[in-house]
């Protein structure tokens, strides 16, 4: 896709701030600053530059860099997803009332949906072309495959074809590949494995409408992780606890409506 005028303007502004050709360390500092300021689109552009430099150096991202890239795209997508949920409801209400403004609401929905899809394609291509080829550790590969699945899911959430959309099928494949590797190589209470299960279960429930399958997947992972937690390192256990809480809450919610 051609960069929008808005993106071009941001690039010029960033360059004027003395960021035309910084190294990875400085880009990381700037990305943290953008994160603190909640400037997600600028953070995405910084994350892409970090990835390009790592690719030039033929080096894997550090854990810090990897997390910054994921946070940037996730948060930039989150605002657009929130808008789309609101706009989708507005379209449905206007249509139900036979209001003429339904067309205007739909046009606005499609505009924001286009923004989300463009952002998600950038994330997916970044993973596919630049990050996965250099990722050697199973933890990193699971992380990136999960990221691909997540961004395909974001697109599928608003595709009128739903579970039959290309994005839904691509999300399914990415989540399945990530899950196979996680189950083979990562301990049951590993935070990345738990985060993967959490998001894959949401995909099953919200995109495919398979709440029973979502509850079973989350329940199995929850029981396995709770058994493994006593032998998990303190640092990983601290990261795992909030994920286990969210898995438990989702299991209860899905069981109640299944």
N, C-alpha and C positions, 0 to 999 in steps of 0.2 A: 504494500500500500504506500501511496505517496504521503509524506509527512504533512500534517495539517498546518495551517498558518499559525495556529495556537502553539503547536509543538515547536515550530521554527522560531517563534518569538521567544519561547522559554529558553531555547538553546542559545540564542543571542544574549539574553539576559544573564544566563549562567556564565557565558564566556566573558561578559563584561565584569563579572564578579571575580575575575582572575582564575577561572576554572577551564581555560581553553585546552591546556595540555598537562593536567596534573597526573601524578602517579597513583597507583592503586591505594596507597595508604591515605593520601589526601582525599581521594574520592570516597573512601570509607568514612572518613571524618565528616565530609559534606553530606553523605547519605544519612548518617546518624543525626545531623543537624536538621535535615529535611524531615526525618521521622519525628523528631521532637516538635517541629513546627507543623506537623501533619500536612505537609506539602507532598502528597502522594505521587502526583504526576511527575514532579521534579525528581523525586526519589527513584521513580522507575527509570528515568533517563540516566541518572547516576548509576543505577544498578546495571543497566545495559552497557555502560562504559566500563564498569569494573569487569564484567564478563568478557568484553572484547579484549581488554588488556590481558586477562588471564589466558584467553585463547591464543593471543599473540605470543605469550610467554610459554605456551604449552604446559600450563600449570593448573591443577585443580583449584577451585575456590577453597578458601579456609572456611571453617564452620561459621565464623562471624560474617564473612562475605555471603556465604550461602543463605544464611538466615535473613540478611538484609535484602537480598534479591527476592526471596519468597514474601517477606513482609511488604515490600514495595508493591508488588503486583497484586497481592491479596487485598491490601487496603485500597488501592486504586480501583480495584474491581468492586469492593464492598459498597462504596458510595453509589456507584452506578446500579448495582443490584438493588440496593434500598430504593433508589428512584424508580426502578422498573417495577418493583412490587407495588408501589404506590400508583404508578401510572396504569398498570394492568388492572388494578381494582377500579380506577377511574373510568377506564374504557368500558369495563363490564357494567358499571353502574349507569353510565350514559346510554349504553345500548339497551339495557333493561328498561329504561325510562323513555326510550325512543327520542333521545335528545340529539340535536344536530351537532353538538360539540363532540360527539363520539369520534368523528373523523379527525378532529383537531387533536384529541387526546391520543388517538392511535398514531398519528403522524409524529407526535412528540415521543411516544413509546418507541417507535421504530428508530428515531434519531438516536436516542440513548442506547437502545439495543445495538445499533451499529457501532457506537463508541465502545461498548463492552466487548463486542466480538473482535474489534480491531486490537484492543488491549490484550485480550486472551490469546489471539493468534501470535502476537509478539512474544508473550510468555512461552507459549508452546514451542515456537520455532527456536527461541533462545535455548530452551532445554534440549530439544531434539538435535540442533545443529552444533551448539557450543558447549553445553554442559555434560550431557550424557556421554559423548565420545571420550571425554577426559576423566570421567568418574570411574574409579577403580574399586573403592570400598563399597561393600554391599549397602552400608548405611546411606552413603551418598546416592547410590543408584535408586534405592527405595524412595529417598527424599524427592528426587527429581521426577521419578515416575508418578509419585503421588501428586506432585505439582502439576504435571500434565493432566492427570485425571481430574483434579480440582477445576482447572480452567476450562476443560471440555465440559464439565458439569455445569459451570456457570453459564456457558452458552446454551446448553440443553435446557436449562431451567426456563428459558424464555422463547425457545423454538416452538412454533405452533405444532410441529410434528411430534414433539414430546419424545417418548421412548424410541420412536422410529427415526429420529434425526441422526445425522452423521455424527454430531457431537456426542449424543448419548452413547452410540456404539463405540466411539473412540475413547470415551471416559471408561466404559466397561473394560475395554482391552487394557488400558493403562493401569487401572485399579487391579485387574487380575494379575498382570505381570508384576506389579509392585507387591501384591499380597503373596504370590508364590515365592518371591525372593525373600521377603520379610519373614515368612514362616520357616524358611530354610536356614536363614543366616542371623536373624535378630532374636534376642530373647523375648519372651512373652510380655514382659513389663517394659520393654524399650519404648521410650516416648514416641519415637518416629513410627514404630509399628502400631502403637495405640492410636496415634493421630490418623494414620492411614485407615484403620478399622472404623474409627469414628466417621470420617468423611465418606468412606465407601458405603457405610450403612445409611448415611443421609442420602446418598445417591440412590440406593435401592428404594428407600422410602419415598423421597420427594420426586425423583425423576421417573422411576419405573413403577411407583405405587405398590411396591412389594414390602409392606410393613412387617409381615410375618418373617420374611427372609432377613430383613434388617434387624429385627429383634433377636433372631437366632444368632446371626453373625456377631452382633455386639455382645450378646450374652456369653457366647463361647469365649470370646476374647477377654471379657471381664473376669470370668472364672479362672482362666489360665493365668492372667496377669496377677490376680490376687494371690494365687498359689506361688507365683515366682517372686512376688514383691519382697519377701523377707531376705532373699539372697541377692537382691539387686543393690547396686551401689547407692549410697546416700544421695548423690547428685541426681542420678537418673530417677530414683524413687520420688524425689521432690518434684521433678517434672511430670512424673507419671500420675501422681495423686489427683491433680485437677482433671486430667483426661479420664481417669477412672470414674470420677464423680459425674462427668458429663455423659459417659457411656451408661452409667447406672440410671441417670435421669432419663435418657433417651429410651433405654430398655423398658422402663416403667411406663413411659408415654406411649410407646408403640404397642406394648402388651395390652394397654387399656383400650386401644382403638382397633386392634387386630381382629 
